[in-house]
Amino acid sequence: MDPPGYNCFVDRDRMDAAVQDLGPKELSCTEPQELKQLARQGYWARSYALRGKVYQRLIRDIPCRTVTPDASVYSDIVGKIVGKHSSSSLPLPEFVDNTQVPSYCLNARGEDAVRKILLCIANQFPDVSFCPALPAVVALLLHYSTDEAQCFENACRILACNDPSRKLVDQSFLAFESSCMTFGDLVNKYCQAAHKLMVAVSEDVLQVYADWQRWLFGELPLGHFARVFDVFLVEGYKVLYRVALAILKFFHKVRAGQPLESDSVKQDIRTFVRDIAKTVSPEKLLEKAFAIRLFSRKEIQLLQMANEKALKQKGITVKQKSVSLSKRQFVHLAVHAENFHSEIVSVKEMRDIWSWVPERFALCQPLLLFSSLQHGYSLTRFYFQCEGHEPTLLLIKTTQKEVCGAYLSTDWSERNKFGGKVGFFGTGECFVFRLQPEVQRYEWVVIKHPELTKPVSLEAAAAPSPPGRPTSSDPADRLSPFLSARHFNLPSKTESMFMAGGNDCLIVGGGGGQALYIDGDLNRGRTGHCDTFNNQPLCSENFLIAAVEAWGFQDPDTQ
């Protein structure tokens, strides 16, 4: 068998050890669904030549801006930009954020070419302000390009994609940060054991999750990254979330029970990913990734938009390129022992709860809105204190010293739209939990059992503004919230009974029972299984209340 036809940028000796050219030489498939299956199966992964052909075809088919730099542009500008400098002395563009160029079996000429291409991209894309994934993308594409100019053109097409439903790479600090938050939200929901470990050993768990793109674009060995890229070019950004979640699951499996230090966990994960070939093959990695029953692409887009909006409100914009996570002190689990006091939970318990809330609210600090010991045992007063705050955290302590509660996504004022009757509202971000005698969290049943529903299109999620409410120019404001029940074709309403409130009672969860029911005097309550959260009783099924608290989420900058 003839050796693969490597180009002049590749270290042939290292490549022969890394990739065998044993697969088919042609791909005749044109149907998107069949192409998706072939990508996942690795149809072109065993043929260096075929992978190059497929990459060219897939990238050529990316819908791009009308004016997208091509190979001829590179030929015109590269001499002026590189000038008399040697390639190895060329600085990397600021937008790569000091990311090193992965070698990926490139020779010295190839590594020099990556730097030249990145500088030319920076020249042609002044709007790209933060893109640490790009060095890895260019280094991989260089393998399958006839020359630097073709590699430049292919990378430009990925950056210039103008299909709003087909996000490929983050190109701003805002998009990157919100992606990190979105990944944290997905870990919280789909990798709960790993998330619990990260929270236990990390002072700031988002610092760990902010590394997720580095795991893929830099630390993964060439063979693994190329397989991920095969599928990414066909299916888009969601694949990256899947693979990063799978990496975290494998890391937890390997390291569970072993000591981890807070100052080394980021490096430990990087080392694990760098050496992943010792324990996990590319096929096993993708198999694990696609076994995760993730939210729909459109629902993840809504979550990303919500996270971007939260960051904008914090003043984090694309213009703040010099800001880094390590310098942003407000991004952490913000429960401080010196200024936190609760009659129901300890600082540690509140930090555990805080680790469960969506990342965009973990930016905030807990604000006591209502305490039955301060404000009295009155549901009317509870509503009065909580209205205007979204989300809220409900904590209950029984006379038997059991502790349970709920994270409630929506302002309690929404109960008024039912005209005095008890009606359910809220979103699938609501969850219920118990802390004593043991810790257990129950999320919306659809998260663990997506087979119960089919998602509605993003266009159908566009919600008209209620009467009297002005229409916002922000697209995120024109969409109903992330995990709104109206986005899903549910078999019955019982799967979306999140929260309800009347003059005589407060209810969380419904269908076949209630996760929590509290009477109007905040004196008695009951708990049982409900369809919405598929939960076990959160404490004694019928209980007397010793204390009730409601907490809001306060921006530290407004204190």
Secondary structure, 3 states (H helix, E strand, C coil): CCCCCCCCCECHHHHHHHCCCCCCCCCCCCCHHHHHHHHHHCCCCCCHHHHHHHHHHHHHCCCECCCCCCHHHHHHHHHHHHCCCCHHHCCCCHHHCCCCCCCCCECHHHHHHHHHHHHHHHHHCCCCCCCCCHHHHHHHHHHCCCCHHHHHHHHHHHHCECCCCCCCCCCCHHHHHHHHHHHHHHHHHHCHHHHHHHHHHCCCHHHHHCCHHHHHHHHCCHHHHHHHHHHHHHHCCHHHHHHHHHHHHHHHHHHCCCCCCCCCHHHHHHHHHHCHHHCCCHHHHHHHHHHCCCCCHHHHHHHHHHHHHHHHHCCCCCCCCCCCHHHCCCCCCCCCHHHCCCCCCCHHHHHHHHCCCCHHHHCCEEEEEEEHHHHCCCHHHHHHHHCCCCCEEEEEEECCCCEEEEEECCCHHHHHHHCCCCCEECCCCCEEEEEECCCEEEECHHHHCHHHCEECCCHHHECCCCCCCCCCCCHHHHECCCCCHHHEECCCHHHHCCEEECCCEEEECCCCCCCEEEECCCCEEECCCCCCCCCCCCCCCEEEEEEEEEEEEECHHHC
